Amino acid sequence: MNLTNQFLIAQPGMPDERFTEAVILICEHNEHGAMGIRVNQLSDIDFEEVLEGLDIEAADGVNNQPIFSGGPVNAECGFILHRGKQNYDSSLQLTPSLALTTSKDIILAIAKNNLKGEWFMTLGCATWEAGQLEQEIADNDWLSGPVDENLVFDLSEDKWSQALALLGIKPHQLVDIDGHA
């Protein structure tokens, strides 16, 4: 089972409170573990604050959009999901139209209005050691399903119910059950 380019959707009984109603885009999943970006938890800062922190001046008309909390690992690092095939110093092409970049050059491109296409920035990511994610799925902590790139770039926080809808599930159909028979 390879979950790269899949959504992980937290079940109501998620034991880790940090991932309550989480929707995570899995960016990499292999025999060494997995890494993903949570796409539905706003942080308390916006892009202007990121630019101020990096001492970068924005060009006129730069979109000051909210920044999301991508996960508890490397919470001081920026992860930018973006459309297109532009190459930056540290980019991982996830799909033909979606990439993840962690290098400062993309922040400079956004600040200068030179990034073609939509972007979405998080601070931090989520990681799992080898076998850990598979065990959490077996424990019924997560559902998985196809990524909807439009949902990734939607800046609302109600992505959990929208991601469930991609699977044909309404939130009220899920039951919070602890333990297994």
Secondary structure by P-SEA (a helix, b strand, c coil): cccccbbbbbcccccccccccccccccccccccbbbbbccccccccaaaaaaaacccccccccbbbbbbcccccccbbbbbbcccccccccccccccbbbbccaaaaaaaaacccccbbbbbccccccccaaaaaaaaaccbbbbbbcccccccccccaaaaaaaaacccccccccccccc
